[in-house]
Amino acid sequence: MASFLPGISTTVARIITGDTRQGHSVTVRAMKLWSGTVTLVMEDSQLHCSDPEEKPAPELGRVGQLLVLRTEEWVKSTADRLRVLLKKIISCTSAHQHWRVRLALVELADLLLRACGRSLAECVGSLLDALVGVVNDEEPRVRERCEVILREISQRSQQTTVRDDGSKSLSKTFTDVLSENLHSLCTSLPRLMRTSDDQKKLFVLNVFLGYIKLLGPLVSVVLTSAAHLERVSKALMQVLELDVMDVRIVEERSYTDADLDSGCGAHVQRKHFLYFTDERILSALLEICRMLGYYGNLYLLTDHFLDLYRQSSVYRKQAAMVLNQVVRGAAGVAVATYGQSLDGRDGSGANAEDDLRAAVESITEEYISVTNWQIATVGEDTDRDQQEQKLLSPSRLLSIPDTESSPSPTPLHLVPLGAAASTSALHQLNSNIWQLCVQLEGISCFAQALGQGFTPLLMTSLYPVLEKAGEENLLVSQAALGCMWSICQACGLPSLKELINQNSDYLLNDVSLNLQRLRQHPQAPRVLAVMLTHSDRSLLPLVGDIVQDVLSALDLSYDHTAALFCSVLHVLIKALARWFPASQRSARKPNKSEPRPTEQEEFNVGQFLLDYRKQKELAEGINIEDDMEDSADTDAPPVSELEDVDDVDGPDVKKELPDHLRITKDVMERCVHLMSDPSLRLRLKALDVLELCISVLSEMEDELLPMAHRCWPALLQRLTADDPLAVLRAFRVLCVLGESCGDFLRRRVSKEVLPKLSGSLLRQAPVSARAGPVYAHTLAFKLQLAVLEGLGSLCRRLDLGEEDLDKVCEACLLYLSCRQPVRLQEASLSVFRNLIQVDPDMFWFVLNELHCPWDFTPPHPDLQPVRLSGMGRPRDEYTDNVVKLLKEEFELPLASSLSS
C-alpha cells in the first residue's frame, strides 16, 4: 500500500481542493479516504513493528519491485511530501461554507494526531492549527467535537513521563510544538492584522485562542520564557491600537445633568481600532487576554504589562485594556464558557483572593495617580471653559504639548500644563479621553472580579470615579457612570443613591478639604455636583456646611471660580427642587378674573341689572355712606379669629427657615450679582439657577417677594437690553416668577416689560411672515416662539388691565395670519385662549371685528340690527384662525362658520 500512497494522496487531495460546485458530500468522502489511506501506511504502531531490513521474497518476481521498505529516511521524505498536501487541504477546508466539511477536517486532524503523531511530526503544527482554528466555530456540532478533541490532546500534553529508551513521550512533543507555534503566531500576528481581511484575522485570533486553551496551565510555564512573554505582549499592544483621529470624540460634551438612577444603561461609545472593525475580532482579543489571566501567573502578567503602561504613552491604552481583562480572567469572569477548561478544571479562578486584591490595588494606584488621571480632555480656553481651565494651571497637573509652536515634531506624551500652550493636537486629546475611559472600565472590571471584596477599596477609588462622572466630556462622564453602576452591582447595592449615601461621610470630608485647596484640587466641586445629582434629601444635613463653603469660596474668588461654582449651584438647586417638590398648599390660587363654573353655567340678568344700578349710583355719589358701612362690617374680622391669636402683645420673632429654603435664599442672593456678569455663559447659568430658586421658594411667599424685588433690576436688564439668548432665558424666568408672585409683578411688567415685548413682536412679525423654512432654526424664531408661548399665561396670571391687554392683542393678532410659521400660529392661538379667559367680551368683539362669520338677526323688528366691521368681509389670511378661536371658545356652530 505504501507504493500507491503518493498517487492516491495526490489525486484525492486534488479532489478535496477542487471546485466547490462538486458538492460537500464528495469533499467529505474524499477527506475520509485521504486520512484513512495515510493512517494505514504511516500509523506509528505499524512503523514501530515493521522490520526495516526485510527483503522481498524471490517468488514475487517483478511485483517485488513495488515493495517499499518504510525506513526512517522514507518516513521522513514521505512526511515532507504529505505536509505540503496537508497544508493545501487545510487552507481550502478550514473556512468551508458547509459545516460537514469543517467537521470532517476536525476528524481528519484527530485521526492523524492520534495514529501518526510521531511519523508525521512535521505536520503536527498544521494539524493543531486546523483544530484550534475551528474551536469557536458557529456550528455547535463542529465546536463541541473540536472542544472534546482539544481536551483530550491537552490531557495527553500534560504527561511528562519518559520512556525506557530515554526518548520523550509524544505529549512532550505536543507541548514543544504548541509553544513554538504560539511564538511563531505572535511574531506574524501584527503583519496578518494589517494585511488580511476580517475573516482571516478572526481565524488567526481563534488559532491564538485555541493554543492558549490547549496549553492550559502550561501557559504560565511558557510565559516564564522572556522571549515568549515579550512576543505575546508586543503582539497584543500592536493589534489593540486605537484610532484616535475622530473629531467627534473631543467635541462631545455633557451639557445636561443626566440622571441615570433608573438603570445602568449608560451608552458606551464604540471604540474604533486601527487595524480592524469587526466586533467579533475584539471579542476574540479580549477572550485571549482573559485566558492569559486565567491560566497565567497573575503577578508576572501584572508586573510586565504595568511596565509597558509606564514605559510609553504609545502602549498605555492597550496595556490598560489587557490588564483589565487579565484581572477578570484571573477571577474566572467570562472564561471557559462551555463549562470546563480543556484540562478538565471548572470555571473557578486560579488565583487566591488575596493575590487578586494585591494586583487590583497596584493597578488601581497606577490608574488614579495624578500623572495618569488628571490629564487634559479639552483644547483651547474657549469662553465656555476659560474660567474653569484657569483652575488647572498648577504645574503638578498635566496637559499636552503645543505642537504648532514646537520647532520640531514632538512625541505624543504628557507634559506639565505650565509648558503647554492653549491649543493641543486633536489626536492627543482623543488619546487622553480614551485613556480615561479604559481606566474607568478597568475599575469596573476590578469591581466585578472582587465582588464584595471591592468594598474596602472604595475609600481610595470612589472619589476619583466621581471626579470623572462630573467631567465635561461626554465619553468620560458616561464611562464613569457605567463604572459606578458596576461598583453598585459588585458591592450588592441597588442604586447609585445607596452607593453615595453609604460612603458620603468620607466623600464629603474629602470635598470639604479639597475646596480649601481649590488650585490643587479643581475637581472637588464636580464631585459635590455628582453626589447631589444621584443622592436624596438624606444628604442635606451633611452637605449644608459644604454649601456654605462653596458660597464663601465663590465670594472670595469670584473672578476665577464663578463659572465652576455656578454649575455646582445649579445642580444643588435642581436637587433641592427634586427632593422638596411644591406642596399642595402652594399650588396656584385661582385668579379673580377666571370665571367660576357656576358663573359660566348660569347668568342672572336681573341681578346683573341691580348690580349695574348700584355701581352707577355709587359713581354719582348716591347712598355712598350706606355702602361704606356695609363694607366696614364685611371687612371686620370675626371674634373667633381674634380669639385664636396667641400672645398678641408678645415679641415678633421670625420663624427659622428650613435648611433647603435657607440654602435656596442664599444661592438666590448670589444670582442677583451673577446675572450682571460680562460672560454670557455665566449670565445664562445664573438665570437657570434663578428659575429653580423661584420654584423652590414658591411655597414661602414672605421670602420670595423680597428676593423677587431684589433681583428685578438685573432681570429687567436681561429682558430689555441683552443678547437674544439671554432674553429668551430671562423671559422664561419671568413666566415662572409671574406664576409664583402674581399681583406683585403686575405694575412692573405692565410698565417696564410689556411695551418692550410687544414692540419686539410687532417688529419681527413681517420678517417671520416672509421667511422660509430655514427661519425655524434661527434664534429670532425661538425668541418669538418663547414669548408667544408664555405671554398668554403671564397676562392671565397677572390680571393685566385693559390697556395692557390691548397692547398684547395688537402684537399677537399679526401672528394669526396663515403666512406665519405654523408653530407661531399655534402659539398665538394659545395667547388668545388665555386672553379670552381674562376678558371674554372684549376679545369676542376684537375677533368679530377682524372677521365675523355670521349675521346677527334682531329677535324683534323694533330692535336695530347689529353691524360689526368683520361682517361680510371676504376670506383673508386671518380667517381660519379667527374662526377656529370663535368655534372653540364661544361655541360657534360649524354651519355658521361657513356662512361667509
PyMOL commands that set and color helices and strands:
alter all, ss='L'
color gray80, all
select helices_A, chain A and resi 2-16+20-22+24-42+44-49+58-66+72-93+99-115+121-133+140-157+170-195+198-215+218-222+226-239+247-251+279-295+298-311+316-330+353-367+370-373+386-390+417-419+426-469+474-490+496-502+504-515+524-533+537-556+558-579+584-586+597-601+605-620+624-635+639-643+659-674+680-697+701-720+724-770+773-777+779-798+802-816+822-838+840-850+879-889+894-897
alter helices_A, ss='H'
color red, helices_A
select strands_A, chain A and resi 398-399+415-416
alter strands_A, ss='S'
color yellow, strands_A
deselect
rebuild
show_as cartoon
